[in-house]
Amino acid sequence: MITVHKKLSIANANKGRKKLKPKREAASKPLAKVPRISRLMALAIKYQGMLDRGEVSGVTELARLCHVTQPRMSQILNLNLLSSEIQEDLLFIPHSKTAKQAIHEKNLRAVCAQSDWSVQRREFYQSQLGGRKVPIVNSENL
C-alpha cells in the first residue's frame, strides 16, 4: 500500500461545488537568468569537446543534432577562438533579472576574427565593456 502525503486546499467551484487544489507554497524570489552569451560560450566549449573526442563526425552532424544550421553552429564554435581571459569573463557575467543583455554574440564576431589575443582583448574591452578592463599583457612582451 502506498500513502501519499500532500497538502491540499479546498476552493469553491461553480454551482456550489468544492474543488481540491494543491496548496501553494510561499512565492519564492524569482531566479535571475543566466546571460545568453554565457550559455553560448558554455555550449561552444562543450561542442568543441564533442568534436575533439570524436563523438560527432563534424560540424554538420553536430548542427543537425542540435537543430541549428551549419553556419550557426560555426558561429557558436568560433567563440572558442576568443582568448581564454575573454572566455572566462563571458562565462562569469553576473546574472541579470532584466531581459536586456549587454553583450551579444553578433557583436563578438569581429573580435573572434582577430588572431592576436592582445588585439582581441583591446577590442573586446573597449567596445563591449566600455573600456572597464584594460589588457595587461602586450603581445610584443610575450
MDAnalysis code that builds the backbone (N, CA, C; Angstrom):
import MDAnalysis as mda
import numpy as np

u = mda.Universe.empty(426, n_residues=142, atom_resindex=np.repeat(np.arange(142), 3), trajectory=True)
u.add_TopologyAttr("name", ["N", "CA", "C"] * 142)
u.add_TopologyAttr("resid", np.arange(1, 143))
u.add_TopologyAttr("resname", ["MET", "ILE", "THR", "VAL", "HIS", "LYS", "LYS", "LEU", "SER", "ILE", "ALA", "ASN", "ALA", "ASN", "LYS", "GLY", "ARG", "LYS", "LYS", "LEU", "LYS", "PRO", "LYS", "ARG", "GLU", "ALA", "ALA", "SER", "LYS", "PRO", "LEU", "ALA", "LYS", "VAL", "PRO", "ARG", "ILE", "SER", "ARG", "LEU", "MET", "ALA", "LEU", "ALA", "ILE", "LYS", "TYR", "GLN", "GLY", "MET", "LEU", "ASP", "ARG", "GLY", "GLU", "VAL", "SER", "GLY", "VAL", "THR", "GLU", "LEU", "ALA", "ARG", "LEU", "CYS", "HIS", "VAL", "THR", "GLN", "PRO", "ARG", "MET", "SER", "GLN", "ILE", "LEU", "ASN", "LEU", "ASN", "LEU", "LEU", "SER", "SER", "GLU", "ILE", "GLN", "GLU", "ASP", "LEU", "LEU", "PHE", "ILE", "PRO", "HIS", "SER", "LYS", "THR", "ALA", "LYS", "GLN", "ALA", "ILE", "HIS", "GLU", "LYS", "ASN", "LEU", "ARG", "ALA", "VAL", "CYS", "ALA", "GLN", "SER", "ASP", "TRP", "SER", "VAL", "GLN", "ARG", "ARG", "GLU", "PHE", "TYR", "GLN", "SER", "GLN", "LEU", "GLY", "GLY", "ARG", "LYS", "VAL", "PRO", "ILE", "VAL", "ASN", "SER", "GLU", "ASN", "LEU"])
u.atoms.positions = np.array([
    [0.829, -1.174, 0.000],
    [0.000, 0.000, 0.000],
    [0.882, 1.248, 0.000],
    [0.548, 2.200, -0.832],
    [1.302, 3.440, -0.952],
    [0.482, 4.565, -0.335],
    [1.129, 5.362, 0.480],
    [0.473, 6.515, 1.093],
    [1.166, 7.771, 0.595],
    [0.386, 8.706, 0.110],
    [0.916, 9.969, -0.398],
    [0.452, 11.070, 0.540],
    [1.372, 11.863, 1.009],
    [1.051, 12.987, 1.882],
    [1.263, 14.266, 1.088],
    [0.195, 15.026, 0.934],
    [0.287, 16.280, 0.204],
    [-0.726, 17.246, 0.789],
    [-0.333, 18.486, 0.953],
    [-1.245, 19.480, 1.485],
    [-2.166, 19.957, 0.373],
    [-3.448, 19.996, 0.685],
    [-4.450, 20.431, -0.279],
    [-5.253, 21.577, 0.308],
    [-5.801, 22.383, -0.569],
    [-6.722, 23.430, -0.131],
    [-8.044, 23.208, -0.847],
    [-9.101, 23.604, -0.181],
    [-10.436, 23.445, -0.751],
    [-10.876, 24.801, -1.281],
    [-11.258, 24.821, -2.543],
    [-11.711, 26.055, -3.173],
    [-13.142, 25.862, -3.654],
    [-13.868, 26.948, -3.708],
    [-15.233, 26.896, -4.214],
    [-15.209, 26.901, -5.736],
    [-15.925, 25.970, -6.327],
    [-16.046, 25.909, -7.776],
    [-17.440, 26.425, -8.152],
    [-17.760, 26.345, -9.433],
    [-19.078, 26.842, -9.864],
    [-20.208, 25.964, -9.337],
    [-21.343, 26.536, -9.186],
    [-22.572, 25.877, -8.710],
    [-22.405, 25.254, -7.328],
    [-21.650, 25.900, -6.457],
    [-21.522, 25.467, -5.078],
    [-20.668, 24.227, -4.861],
    [-20.024, 23.761, -5.878],
    [-19.164, 22.577, -5.730],
    [-17.856, 22.968, -5.067],
    [-17.247, 22.006, -4.459],
    [-15.938, 22.197, -3.840],
    [-14.881, 21.561, -4.744],
    [-13.701, 22.178, -4.776],
    [-12.625, 21.681, -5.635],
    [-11.345, 21.604, -4.806],
    [-10.673, 20.469, -4.898],
    [-9.401, 20.296, -4.196],
    [-8.272, 20.785, -5.086],
    [-7.402, 21.601, -4.502],
    [-6.233, 22.114, -5.230],
    [-5.005, 21.896, -4.367],
    [-3.853, 21.668, -5.013],
    [-2.622, 21.578, -4.220],
    [-2.373, 22.914, -3.525],
    [-1.960, 22.848, -2.278],
    [-1.705, 24.062, -1.529],
    [-0.453, 24.726, -2.072],
    [-0.567, 26.011, -2.314],
    [0.561, 26.750, -2.883],
    [1.570, 27.086, -1.805],
    [2.812, 26.926, -2.184],
    [3.903, 27.302, -1.293],
    [4.067, 28.816, -1.364],
    [4.733, 29.364, -0.397],
    [5.011, 30.800, -0.425],
    [5.850, 31.105, -1.657],
    [5.516, 32.209, -2.305],
    [6.227, 32.582, -3.528],
    [7.689, 32.837, -3.217],
    [8.558, 32.146, -3.948],
    [9.984, 32.337, -3.741],
    [10.474, 33.476, -4.626],
    [11.640, 33.952, -4.323],
    [12.228, 35.041, -5.074],
    [12.536, 34.559, -6.491],
    [12.157, 35.322, -7.529],
    [12.435, 34.862, -8.886],
    [13.936, 34.764, -9.136],
    [14.309, 33.703, -9.818],
    [15.720, 33.484, -10.107],
    [16.166, 34.358, -11.265],
    [17.397, 34.800, -11.205],
    [17.960, 35.596, -12.285],
    [18.346, 34.663, -13.434],
    [18.225, 35.168, -14.640],
    [18.555, 34.365, -15.813],
    [20.048, 34.443, -16.106],
    [20.589, 33.319, -16.540],
    [21.978, 33.291, -16.984],
    [22.028, 34.017, -18.329],
    [22.976, 34.938, -18.509],
    [23.039, 35.669, -19.776],
    [23.216, 34.715, -20.960],
    [22.589, 35.060, -22.066],
    [22.625, 34.223, -23.265],
    [24.057, 33.980, -23.736],
    [24.887, 35.018, -23.696],
    [26.263, 34.862, -24.188],
    [27.035, 33.881, -23.305],
    [26.712, 33.811, -22.011],
    [27.363, 32.836, -21.123],
    [26.948, 31.421, -21.501],
    [25.663, 31.250, -21.809],
    [25.188, 29.928, -22.226],
    [25.814, 29.522, -23.552],
    [25.928, 30.467, -24.490],
    [26.540, 30.152, -25.791],
    [28.014, 29.792, -25.632],
    [28.724, 30.504, -24.741],
    [30.139, 30.206, -24.517],
    [30.291, 28.810, -23.931],
    [29.434, 28.449, -22.986],
    [29.487, 27.108, -22.395],
    [29.183, 26.047, -23.449],
    [28.215, 26.310, -24.302],
    [27.896, 25.362, -25.371],
    [29.055, 25.223, -26.347],
    [29.711, 26.339, -26.671],
    [30.844, 26.286, -27.595],
    [31.945, 25.378, -27.044],
    [32.210, 25.497, -25.755],
    [33.234, 24.653, -25.128],
    [32.799, 23.188, -25.143],
    [31.533, 22.946, -24.829],
    [31.019, 21.569, -24.824],
    [31.073, 20.963, -26.225],
    [30.612, 21.711, -27.215],
    [30.587, 21.194, -28.586],
    [31.990, 20.946, -29.123],
    [32.941, 21.814, -28.784],
    [34.323, 21.595, -29.231],
    [34.875, 20.325, -28.620],
    [34.532, 20.067, -27.365],
    [34.952, 18.824, -26.717],
    [34.373, 17.607, -27.412],
    [33.109, 17.702, -27.822],
    [32.484, 16.584, -28.543],
    [33.198, 16.322, -29.861],
    [33.588, 17.398, -30.549],
    [34.311, 17.247, -31.813],
    [35.695, 16.641, -31.562],
    [36.368, 17.121, -30.528],
    [37.720, 16.634, -30.224],
    [37.726, 15.158, -29.831],
    [36.707, 14.724, -29.105],
    [36.623, 13.325, -28.669],
    [36.097, 12.404, -29.763],
    [35.624, 12.963, -30.867],
    [35.111, 12.157, -31.962],
    [33.693, 11.658, -31.742],
    [32.953, 12.272, -30.824],
    [31.572, 11.865, -30.578],
    [30.675, 12.189, -31.772],
    [31.057, 13.198, -32.532],
    [30.357, 13.543, -33.775],
    [31.408, 13.625, -34.876],
    [30.981, 13.369, -36.105],
    [31.953, 13.314, -37.195],
    [32.387, 14.694, -37.674],
    [31.562, 15.697, -37.475],
    [31.928, 17.030, -37.927],
    [30.911, 18.068, -37.504],
    [31.162, 19.289, -37.944],
    [30.297, 20.409, -37.578],
    [28.896, 20.224, -38.141],
    [28.799, 19.667, -39.336],
    [27.488, 19.474, -39.959],
    [26.630, 18.509, -39.149],
    [27.217, 17.398, -38.714],
    [26.463, 16.446, -37.903],
    [26.086, 17.064, -36.550],
    [26.998, 17.809, -35.969],
    [26.727, 18.469, -34.699],
    [25.568, 19.459, -34.844],
    [25.573, 20.217, -35.939],
    [24.490, 21.167, -36.196],
    [23.157, 20.441, -36.345],
    [23.166, 19.328, -37.034],
    [21.942, 18.557, -37.220],
    [21.416, 18.039, -35.890],
    [22.311, 17.543, -35.035],
    [21.902, 17.035, -33.728],
    [21.337, 18.137, -32.823],
    [21.843, 19.343, -32.981],
    [21.412, 20.465, -32.141],
    [20.277, 21.273, -32.762],
    [19.806, 20.848, -33.913],
    [18.691, 21.502, -34.612],
    [18.980, 22.960, -34.963],
    [20.202, 23.227, -35.413],
    [20.570, 24.540, -35.923],
    [21.243, 24.345, -37.272],
    [21.404, 25.431, -38.005],
    [22.069, 25.338, -39.302],
    [23.580, 25.215, -39.089],
    [24.253, 24.733, -40.123],
    [25.713, 24.592, -40.039],
    [26.393, 25.951, -39.863],
    [25.962, 27.021, -40.562],
    [26.599, 28.322, -40.314],
    [26.412, 28.817, -38.873],
    [25.241, 28.577, -38.302],
    [25.010, 28.998, -36.914],
    [25.919, 28.219, -35.963],
    [26.090, 26.925, -36.217],
    [26.984, 26.125, -35.382],
    [28.413, 26.652, -35.495],
    [28.814, 27.049, -36.694],
    [30.154, 27.620, -36.875],
    [30.308, 28.914, -36.086],
    [29.243, 29.733, -36.060],
    [29.296, 30.973, -35.284],
    [29.469, 30.674, -33.796],
    [28.765, 29.679, -33.308],
    [28.882, 29.310, -31.887],
    [30.278, 28.777, -31.598],
    [30.782, 27.891, -32.466],
    [32.113, 27.311, -32.253],
    [33.226, 28.352, -32.362],
    [32.994, 29.418, -33.125],
    [34.005, 30.469, -33.254],
    [34.264, 31.185, -31.933],
    [33.356, 31.066, -30.971],
    [33.602, 31.668, -29.651],
    [34.820, 31.029, -28.981],
    [35.176, 29.801, -29.389],
    [36.371, 29.145, -28.850],
    [37.657, 29.816, -29.315],
    [37.567, 30.667, -30.336],
    [38.746, 31.372, -30.841],
    [39.095, 32.597, -29.997],
    [38.215, 32.961, -29.077],
    [38.488, 34.095, -28.197],
    [39.582, 33.728, -27.199],
    [40.269, 34.742, -26.700],
    [41.303, 34.484, -25.699],
    [40.666, 33.873, -24.454],
    [41.447, 33.125, -23.729],
    [40.919, 32.444, -22.539],
    [40.410, 33.447, -21.509],
    [41.020, 34.604, -21.436],
    [40.575, 35.645, -20.499],
    [39.172, 36.136, -20.859],
    [38.924, 36.355, -22.137],
    [37.601, 36.802, -22.585],
    [36.584, 35.691, -22.365],
    [36.959, 34.444, -22.677],
    [36.049, 33.322, -22.458],
    [35.638, 33.244, -20.990],
    [36.598, 33.404, -20.098],
    [36.293, 33.354, -18.671],
    [35.351, 34.490, -18.277],
    [35.611, 35.688, -18.798],
    [34.739, 36.825, -18.490],
    [33.322, 36.591, -18.997],
    [33.200, 35.976, -20.171],
    [31.874, 35.693, -20.719],
    [31.132, 34.658, -19.884],
    [31.858, 33.657, -19.403],
    [31.223, 32.613, -18.603],
    [30.748, 33.117, -17.247],
    [31.417, 34.116, -16.708],
    [31.102, 34.577, -15.356],
    [30.479, 35.965, -15.319],
    [29.752, 36.321, -16.374],
    [28.988, 37.573, -16.352],
    [27.913, 37.428, -15.282],
    [27.723, 38.446, -14.454],
    [26.689, 38.344, -13.407],
    [25.308, 38.115, -14.012],
    [24.502, 37.329, -13.318],
    [23.142, 37.046, -13.767],
    [22.321, 38.321, -13.708],
    [21.353, 38.411, -14.604],
    [20.534, 39.607, -14.687],
    [19.066, 39.233, -14.576],
    [18.291, 40.086, -13.916],
    [16.850, 39.852, -13.823],
    [16.114, 40.502, -14.989],
    [16.802, 41.354, -15.727],
    [16.174, 42.007, -16.865],
    [16.454, 41.208, -18.128],
    [15.624, 41.411, -19.135],
    [15.774, 40.673, -20.391],
    [16.884, 41.262, -21.258],
    [17.265, 42.507, -21.029],
    [18.257, 43.158, -21.873],
    [19.652, 42.637, -21.547],
    [20.340, 42.148, -22.557],
    [21.684, 41.623, -22.390],
    [22.690, 42.652, -22.903],
    [23.804, 42.773, -22.210],
    [24.801, 43.775, -22.571],
    [25.681, 43.324, -23.731],
    [25.964, 42.029, -23.819],
    [26.887, 41.520, -24.833],
    [26.145, 40.526, -25.715],
    [26.251, 40.729, -27.021],
    [25.597, 39.856, -27.984],
    [26.650, 39.131, -28.814],
    [26.339, 37.902, -29.185],
    [27.273, 37.090, -29.976],
    [27.600, 37.762, -31.299],
    [26.627, 38.391, -31.908],
    [26.846, 39.036, -33.204],
    [27.939, 40.105, -33.111],
    [27.978, 40.818, -31.991],
    [28.996, 41.857, -31.809],
    [30.384, 41.275, -31.544],
    [30.453, 40.009, -31.173],
    [31.740, 39.368, -30.895],
    [32.379, 38.752, -32.132],
    [31.645, 38.679, -33.228],
    [32.182, 38.019, -34.425],
    [33.441, 38.696, -34.940],
    [33.481, 40.022, -34.906],
    [34.675, 40.740, -35.363],
    [35.851, 40.486, -34.418],
    [35.571, 40.368, -33.133],
    [36.627, 40.090, -32.155],
    [37.169, 38.677, -32.371],
    [36.288, 37.718, -32.655],
    [36.715, 36.332, -32.910],
    [37.604, 36.239, -34.148],
    [37.397, 37.134, -35.092],
    [38.160, 37.092, -36.340],
    [39.619, 37.507, -36.132],
    [39.920, 38.193, -35.039],
    [41.290, 38.626, -34.758],
    [42.092, 37.435, -34.239],
    [43.270, 37.206, -34.810],
    [44.086, 36.070, -34.368],
    [44.988, 36.432, -33.191],
    [45.293, 37.704, -33.019],
    [46.160, 38.145, -31.917],
    [45.293, 38.394, -30.675],
    [45.599, 37.685, -29.600],
    [44.769, 37.779, -28.395],
    [44.830, 39.163, -27.760],
    [45.954, 39.853, -27.869],
    [46.027, 41.194, -27.275],
    [45.113, 42.157, -28.033],
    [45.028, 41.991, -29.349],
    [44.106, 42.805, -30.147],
    [42.672, 42.449, -29.786],
    [42.415, 41.158, -29.609],
    [41.074, 40.725, -29.196],
    [40.675, 41.376, -27.877],
    [41.578, 41.316, -26.901],
    [41.265, 41.880, -25.595],
    [40.998, 43.374, -25.684],
    [41.833, 44.072, -26.427],
    [41.658, 45.521, -26.562],
    [40.316, 45.844, -27.204],
    [39.992, 45.155, -28.303],
    [38.714, 45.411, -28.985],
    [37.531, 45.047, -28.099],
    [37.635, 43.910, -27.424],
    [36.527, 43.451, -26.591],
    [36.259, 44.421, -25.451],
    [37.291, 44.775, -24.709],
    [37.080, 45.611, -23.531],
    [36.728, 47.046, -23.895],
    [37.181, 47.533, -25.044],
    [36.814, 48.882, -25.457],
    [35.394, 48.939, -26.000],
    [35.035, 47.978, -26.845],
    [33.720, 48.047, -27.481],
    [32.611, 47.480, -26.611],
    [32.830, 46.322, -25.988],
    [31.766, 45.649, -25.264],
    [31.581, 46.175, -23.843],
    [32.662, 46.431, -23.171],
    [32.565, 46.787, -21.763],
    [32.924, 48.242, -21.495],
    [32.996, 49.036, -22.515],
    [33.263, 50.454, -22.326],
    [34.643, 50.749, -21.758],
    [35.599, 49.859, -22.017],
    [36.969, 50.095, -21.574],
    [37.183, 49.890, -20.082],
    [36.320, 49.177, -19.389],
    [36.456, 48.995, -17.940],
    [37.667, 48.153, -17.563],
    [38.074, 47.267, -18.447],
    [39.208, 46.400, -18.133],
    [40.241, 46.562, -19.243],
    [41.435, 46.888, -18.883],
    [42.481, 47.133, -19.872],
    [43.378, 45.914, -19.944],
    [43.724, 45.452, -21.162],
    [44.607, 44.295, -21.260],
    [45.958, 44.579, -20.627],
    [46.464, 43.659, -19.838],
    [47.711, 43.840, -19.115],
    [48.903, 43.408, -19.961],
    [48.740, 42.332, -20.710],
    [49.845, 41.748, -21.458],
    [49.815, 42.243, -22.890],
    [50.957, 42.692, -23.381],
    [51.091, 43.096, -24.760],
    [51.774, 41.960, -25.517],
    [51.330, 41.675, -26.737],
    [51.876, 40.543, -27.490],
    [53.353, 40.711, -27.792],
    [53.851, 41.953, -27.808],
    [55.270, 42.171, -28.082],
    [56.124, 41.749, -26.897],
    [55.545, 41.713, -25.686],
    [56.291, 41.338, -24.479],
    [56.286, 39.840, -24.235],
    [55.538, 39.072, -25.020],
    [55.444, 37.627, -24.796],
    [56.660, 36.908, -25.229],
])
